């Protein structure tokens, strides 16, 4: 890290996280409404899906667009999501300085990985039973590790920041 960067304080990071969380929830509420309206309009009811179809629908309609949006907005301009912009922080890509989109895609893919793993665990459990809880346990432990690292690491970086060579700065 260069000396001209000031690491974002925890308070700002958590405020930004909360704002971004509200935006994601709003997107999911709208997505649910649109999906239900389309199902009703075109099929008359919610269609039955196979486990694989459910996995694909969950990934393509929720995780991929959210991850893609965050990767896009955090790789250009002010390098910040809506929450980060509101609180005055941004992501700085040291490792991929000339190619921030690469760093941002990597960072956000890892950041949203627990969400995708949770989809896989719950959908798999619904269709095949919850005999194996190992994936479900990983989906619960990974966010705790991420948040713990942000709280306890001196530079407030988690796994996704370390792998992508990024810092969240003021």
N, C-alpha and C positions, 0 to 999 in steps of 0.2 A: 504494500500500500504506500502511496506517496504521501508526503507530509502535508500536502494542501487539502487533504480530505479529513473531515470531522465525522466520526462515526455517529450515526443517528442514535439518540437516547431511546431507551426502552419505551418510555411513555409515548413518544411519537410513533414508534413502530407498532405498538399495540393499538393506538388510535387509528392508524392507517389500516391495520388488519381488520378492525371492527367495521370501518367504513366499507372496505372492500368486501367483507363478509355480507353486509347488508345489500350491497349491489348484486352479489352472486345469488343471494336468497331471492331478491326481486326478480332476477332473470329466471330463476327456477319456478317461481310462482307464475310468471307470464308464460313460460314454456309449458307448464302443466295445463294452464287454461287453454292455450292454443292447441295442444295435443288432444285434450278432451273434446274440444269443439270439432277438430278435424276427424277424430274417431267417430263422433256422433254423426257428423255430416256425411262422411263417406262410407261408414260401415254400420251405422246405427247403434253401435256399442263399442266398447273397448275390445279389440281383437285379442285372441289368445296368442301368446308368443312362446317359442321354444326358449330354452335357457340361453342358447347362443344368440338368438334374436334379441332377447332382453339385454344381454351383455352389450351387443352392438348398439342398440337404441340408447342405453345409458351412456356409453362412451361417446357416441357421435353427437348426441344432442346436449349433453351436459359437460362432461370433462373436457373434450376436445375444443369446443368453442370457448370455454372459459380459459383454459390453458393457452389457447391460441391468442385470445384477446390480450391477456396479461403479457405474453411473450412479445406481442406486437407493440403495445404501448410502453413497455419497459425497455424497449430496444431503440427507441428513437425519440427525438424531441427533448422533452424534459426527463426522459428515462424513469417515468413514474406512472403507477396506476392511479385511479381516481383518488383513492385513500391517501396514497403517498403525496400526490399533488396538493390535496387539501391541508395536509399537515406540514408541507414544506420539506419533504425528504425525497431522495431519488436513489436509483440503483446505479452504481459505478462498476463497470466491467474492466478489471485490470488485466485479466488473463486474455480476454478477447476484445481488447480495446478498439482495434480496427474493424472488428466484426461483432458488434454488440448483439445482433440478432441471434448469432450462434450461441453466445453466452446466455442470452435471455431464454431461448428455447430450452436449453439444457437446464437452466435454473428453474423455470416454471414446470417443466416435465417432472423434475424431481420434487418440486414443491407440491404439486397436485397428485403425485403418485399415491399417497395414502388414501385419497378420495377414490381413485380408480380401484385400488385394491379392496376398499370397503364395498364398492359396487360388486366386484367379483365375488367377494366372500358372502355377501348377503344374498345375491342372486343365486349363487351356487348352493347356498344353504336352503333357500326356498325350494329349488327344484330337486336337489339331491339329498336333502337332509343336512343337519348340522353336526354330523358325526366327527368331522375333523375341524377343530376350531383354530388350527394353527394360522391360517391366513387371516382370520378375524382378529386373532391376538396381535399379529403384526400390524394390522390396520389401526389398532388402538395404541400400540407402543410407539410406532414411528412418529406420530404427531407429538407425543410426549417428549421424545428425544429432540425433535426439531425445536419445540418451545423451550425445553430445558437448555439446549445449546444457546439459543438467543438470550436467555436470561443469565446464564452462568459464564458464557465465554466472554472474554474481555472485549473482543471486537463485535460481539452480538451476532456472529455468523452461525448459520446452521449448515447441515450437510449440503443442501442445494447451493448455498453461497460458496462454500469451500470448493465443491467440484467445479462450479462455473467460474470461479475466480472473481466473484462479485462482492461488493460491500454496499450496505445501505447507509447512505451519508446524508448530512444536512446540506 
